Amino acid sequence: MITKIKYKDSEHNKKRVGKLANKKQIPDNLARELENFAKRNSIFSTKVDDKLVHHCCPSCLKAHALKKSEELNLDCKEAIEEMFECETGHLGYYLDEEEIIKI
C-alpha cells in the first residue's frame, strides 16, 4: 500500500493511491507499478492497518508515475498531479534503485 504523507501545520494527513478528492482513480496496473517502485526504493517501512507501507522520495515517485502513465498511454496525469503535492523529480531526473532516469 502506498501512502502520500502531506505535512501541513505539523499535522500528518495520508492520501492513498486511487482515493482522490475528485474521484479520479489511478488504474490498477499503474498502482501496482508504483507500489513496486516504492518497495524497491524504500527509505523506510512502517506498519499501517497491519500492512507494511514502504516510504520513498515522493518527488521521484511522482516523476516515475507520470513517466510510466505516459508509456502506458494512460489518461491520469491530472489525478497524479493532484495526488502529489511536490516537485516532479529533481532537476529533470529521478532515481530508481541505482539508475538515474531523465524525465
C-alpha positions as CSV (number, residue, x, y, z in Angstrom):
1,M,0.0,0.0,0.0
2,I,1.4,3.4,-1.0
3,T,0.6,6.4,1.1
4,K,1.2,10.0,0.5
5,I,2.1,11.9,3.6
6,K,1.4,15.6,3.5
7,Y,2.9,17.8,6.2
8,K,0.8,20.9,6.8
9,D,0.9,22.9,10.0
10,S,2.5,19.9,11.8
11,E,-0.5,17.7,11.0
12,H,0.1,14.4,9.2
13,N,-2.5,13.5,6.6
14,K,-2.5,10.4,4.5
15,K,-3.7,10.1,0.9
16,R,-3.8,6.6,-0.6
17,V,-3.3,5.8,-4.3
18,G,-6.6,5.8,-6.1
19,K,-8.6,7.6,-3.4
20,L,-8.6,11.2,-4.7
21,A,-10.9,14.1,-3.9
22,N,-12.2,14.4,-7.5
23,K,-12.9,10.6,-7.6
24,K,-10.5,10.1,-10.5
25,Q,-8.5,6.9,-9.9
26,I,-5.1,5.6,-10.8
27,P,-5.5,2.4,-12.9
28,D,-4.7,-0.8,-11.0
29,N,-1.7,-1.7,-13.3
30,L,-0.2,1.7,-12.6
31,A,-0.9,1.5,-8.8
32,R,0.9,-1.9,-8.7
33,E,3.9,-0.4,-10.6
34,L,4.0,2.5,-8.1
35,E,3.9,0.1,-5.2
36,N,6.8,-1.9,-6.7
37,F,8.7,1.4,-7.2
38,A,8.1,2.4,-3.6
39,K,9.2,-1.0,-2.4
40,R,12.5,-1.1,-4.4
41,N,13.3,2.5,-3.5
42,S,12.1,2.3,0.1
43,I,13.9,4.6,2.6
44,F,12.0,3.1,5.5
45,S,8.9,1.0,6.1
46,T,6.1,1.2,8.7
47,K,3.0,-0.8,9.6
48,V,-0.4,0.8,8.8
49,D,-3.5,-1.3,9.5
50,D,-1.4,-4.5,9.7
51,K,0.1,-3.8,6.3
52,L,3.7,-2.9,5.5
53,V,4.0,0.6,3.9
54,H,7.1,1.5,2.0
55,H,8.2,5.1,2.0
56,C,10.3,6.6,-0.8
57,C,11.0,10.0,-2.1
58,P,7.7,11.5,-3.3
59,S,9.3,13.6,-6.0
60,C,10.9,10.5,-7.5
61,L,7.6,8.6,-7.2
62,K,5.7,11.4,-8.9
63,A,8.2,11.5,-11.7
64,H,8.0,7.7,-12.2
65,A,4.2,7.8,-12.1
66,L,4.0,10.5,-14.8
67,K,6.6,8.8,-17.0
68,K,5.0,5.3,-16.6
69,S,1.5,6.6,-17.2
70,E,2.8,8.2,-20.5
71,E,4.5,5.0,-21.5
72,L,1.2,3.0,-20.9
73,N,-0.9,5.7,-22.7
74,L,-3.0,6.2,-19.6
75,D,-5.1,9.4,-19.1
76,C,-4.4,10.0,-15.4
77,K,-1.9,12.9,-15.4
78,E,-4.4,15.1,-13.6
79,A,-5.0,12.5,-10.9
80,I,-1.3,12.1,-10.4
81,E,-0.7,15.8,-10.1
82,E,-3.5,16.1,-7.6
83,M,-2.1,13.1,-5.5
84,F,1.4,14.5,-5.2
85,E,1.9,18.0,-3.7
86,C,5.6,18.1,-4.5
87,E,8.1,18.8,-7.3
88,T,8.4,16.3,-10.1
89,G,11.7,14.6,-9.8
90,H,15.0,16.5,-9.1
91,L,16.2,18.9,-11.8
92,G,14.8,16.9,-14.6
93,Y,15.8,13.4,-13.2
94,Y,14.6,10.9,-10.7
95,L,16.3,7.9,-9.1
96,D,15.1,4.3,-9.5
97,E,17.3,2.0,-7.4
98,E,20.8,2.9,-8.6
99,E,19.7,4.3,-12.0
100,I,19.3,8.0,-12.7
101,I,16.4,8.4,-15.2
102,K,15.7,11.5,-17.2
103,I,12.1,12.7,-17.0
